[in-house]
Amino acid sequence: EQILKDSEEKYRSIFDQARDGIVLIDMETGSIADCNAEFEKQTGRILKELKNMKIWDLRPPDKRYAAKNKFFEIKREGCGVSSDLEFLKPKGERVHVEFVSRTIKIKDRQYLQSIVRDTTERRMYEEEIRKFKTIFDKANYGSLICDIDGNIININECFALAHGYSINEVTGKNISIFHTPDQFNKVKKLTMKLKKNLEFRAQEVWHLHKKGYSFPMLMNAVSIIGKNGKSKFIASTAIDITELKQAEEEREKLINRLKKALAEITQLSGMLPICASCKKIRDDKGYWHQVESYIRDHAGIEFTHGLCPECAKKYCPDMSSKKV
């Protein structure tokens, strides 16, 4: 008798202190017979209230019929698992739970003992993960997560396609697949910097395409810290800047052309050797040029020709009365 009493006390202690909700349900009626404090917290009701309820009364009104059928199904089977369920608290708050149930016998009476776990927080985490994964997968820039040794764990389509690969081709591979040995030396240096500073921003890193040509990407990366306080994963983003680099090169070429043109124009501001008679100008190579052609070549100025009034009188007396 003492052994039985000790066993009951031990069971009660476990029952009351369990971190999951525990409820005993009468197998004949579906009424709640007993529960622990965690189950009271999950339902927002004390045991006295719960004893006047059927287990399916805890569900939202539109779910009660299905919950009642599930109860009798488990009763027939002797055990069962129910996931993605909801309790409706008195003030309307919904709590997500999952049940693991089995039949037990207490003093010649059959009960359904259910262990109830609150999954609300877990569902919130799962929802956050789904949001992150959607952003990660659908981003119009390359995204990659690897371990500290550079082995690829997650990669989005944009990053893989930029290098000519599919996601499946590179998942699990090392990031060295995206670089020549020389390029990878810079990646190693950046990784060391990352371990020290936990991030790097806007670094130009050259990458290797599957077809063998190299192209530049602008990269950012952050270190994800493990429980031991050390870097465990690396999350990076990358944007192909090939077109930007080409535009920069074109801009540099244009600037150089303008500088050259400006230098040539500036030459006209100095002293020019000019013939006192025919007015030709001598260039720096010793050749003589008409004034018009010299200025046109060095300043980009085109000339039109006409006669001034004095020359018009001298060479075209008939036109002297007209404006030339």
QUIGIMO-V855754 format. One record per residue. N is the residue number from 1. SS is DSSP state (h for helix, s for strand, l for the rest). OMEGA is omega in whole degrees, 0 to 359 (NA if undefined). Layout:
N:SS:OMEGA / N:SS:OMEGA
This chain:
1:l:178 / 2:h:178 / 3:h:179 / 4:h:180 / 5:h:178 / 6:h:179 / 7:h:180 / 8:h:180 / 9:h:178 / 10:h:179 / 11:h:182 / 12:h:179 / 13:h:178 / 14:h:181 / 15:h:185 / 16:h:187 / 17:h:181 / 18:l:180 / 19:l:173 / 20:l:175 / 21:s:176 / 22:s:181 / 23:s:174 / 24:s:184 / 25:s:178 / 26:s:184 / 27:l:182 / 28:l:188 / 29:l:185 / 30:l:180 / 31:s:178 / 32:s:182 / 33:s:183 / 34:s:176 / 35:s:176 / 36:l:184 / 37:h:181 / 38:h:179 / 39:h:176 / 40:h:179 / 41:h:181 / 42:h:184 / 43:h:182 / 44:l:182 / 45:l:176 / 46:l:185 / 47:h:181 / 48:h:177 / 49:h:185 / 50:h:181 / 51:l:178 / 52:l:185 / 53:l:168 / 54:s:182 / 55:h:181 / 56:h:178 / 57:h:179 / 58:h:182 / 59:l:174 / 60:l:184 / 61:h:183 / 62:h:181 / 63:h:189 / 64:h:181 / 65:h:179 / 66:h:179 / 67:h:179 / 68:h:178 / 69:h:179 / 70:h:178 / 71:h:182 / 72:h:175 / 73:h:179 / 74:h:178 / 75:h:180 / 76:h:184 / 77:h:181 / 78:l:177 / 79:s:179 / 80:s:178 / 81:s:177 / 82:s:181 / 83:s:178 / 84:s:177 / 85:s:178 / 86:s:167 / 87:s:175 / 88:s:180 / 89:l:183 / 90:l:182 / 91:l:175 / 92:l:179 / 93:l:179 / 94:s:180 / 95:s:180 / 96:s:183 / 97:s:170 / 98:s:184 / 99:s:164 / 100:s:189 / 101:s:173 / 102:s:180 / 103:s:174 / 104:s:180 / 105:s:178 / 106:s:180 / 107:l:175 / 108:l:178 / 109:s:182 / 110:s:177 / 111:s:170 / 112:s:178 / 113:s:182 / 114:s:172 / 115:s:189 / 116:s:180 / 117:s:176 / 118:s:182 / 119:l:183 / 120:h:182 / 121:h:179 / 122:h:179 / 123:h:177 / 124:h:178 / 125:h:181 / 126:h:179 / 127:h:177 / 128:h:179 / 129:h:179 / 130:h:179 / 131:h:180 / 132:h:182 / 133:h:178 / 134:h:178 / 135:h:181 / 136:h:185 / 137:h:188 / 138:h:181 / 139:l:179 / 140:l:172 / 141:l:182 / 142:s:176 / 143:s:182 / 144:s:173 / 145:s:179 / 146:s:175 / 147:s:186 / 148:l:178 / 149:l:177 / 150:l:177 / 151:s:188 / 152:s:178 / 153:s:177 / 154:s:178 / 155:s:179 / 156:l:186 / 157:h:182 / 158:h:180 / 159:h:183 / 160:h:183 / 161:h:178 / 162:h:180 / 163:l:178 / 164:l:182 / 165:l:168 / 166:l:180 / 167:h:183 / 168:h:181 / 169:h:187 / 170:h:179 / 171:l:182 / 172:l:178 / 173:l:177 / 174:s:182 / 175:h:178 / 176:h:178 / 177:h:183 / 178:h:185 / 179:l:168 / 180:l:178 / 181:h:180 / 182:h:179 / 183:h:184 / 184:h:176 / 185:h:177 / 186:h:179 / 187:h:178 / 188:h:179 / 189:h:178 / 190:h:179 / 191:h:177 / 192:h:177 / 193:h:181 / 194:h:179 / 195:h:182 / 196:h:186 / 197:h:178 / 198:l:177 / 199:s:165 / 200:s:186 / 201:s:171 / 202:s:177 / 203:s:176 / 204:s:182 / 205:s:179 / 206:s:184 / 207:s:180 / 208:s:177 / 209:l:179 / 210:l:181 / 211:l:173 / 212:l:180 / 213:l:181 / 214:s:179 / 215:s:184 / 216:s:174 / 217:s:175 / 218:s:189 / 219:s:170 / 220:s:180 / 221:s:175 / 222:s:179 / 223:s:176 / 224:s:187 / 225:s:177 / 226:l:182 / 227:l:180 / 228:l:179 / 229:l:181 / 230:l:179 / 231:s:181 / 232:s:180 / 233:s:176 / 234:s:175 / 235:s:183 / 236:s:174 / 237:s:183 / 238:s:178 / 239:s:177 / 240:s:182 / 241:l:180 / 242:h:181 / 243:h:179 / 244:h:178 / 245:h:178 / 246:h:179 / 247:h:178 / 248:h:179 / 249:h:178 / 250:h:179 / 251:h:179 / 252:h:178 / 253:h:180 / 254:h:179 / 255:h:179 / 256:h:178 / 257:h:180 / 258:h:178 / 259:h:180 / 260:h:180 / 261:h:180 / 262:h:179 / 263:h:180 / 264:h:179 / 265:h:182 / 266:h:180 / 267:h:183 / 268:h:181 / 269:h:179 / 270:l:179 / 271:l:180 / 272:l:175 / 273:l:184 / 274:s:181 / 275:l:181 / 276:l:183 / 277:l:185 / 278:l:177 / 279:l:175 / 280:l:181 / 281:s:180 / 282:s:178 / 283:l:185 / 284:l:177 / 285:l:176 / 286:l:179 / 287:l:180 / 288:s:183 / 289:s:171 / 290:l:181 / 291:h:184 / 292:h:183 / 293:h:181 / 294:h:181 / 295:h:178 / 296:h:182 / 297:h:185 / 298:h:182 / 299:h:178 / 300:l:182 / 301:l:177 / 302:l:182 / 303:l:166 / 304:l:186 / 305:l:177 / 306:l:179 / 307:l:175 / 308:l:182 / 309:h:181 / 310:h:180 / 311:h:179 / 312:h:178 / 313:h:185 / 314:h:186 / 315:h:181 / 316:l:183 / 317:h:180 / 318:h:184 / 319:h:186 / 320:l:180 / 321:l:181 / 322:l:177 / 323:l:183 / 324:l:NA
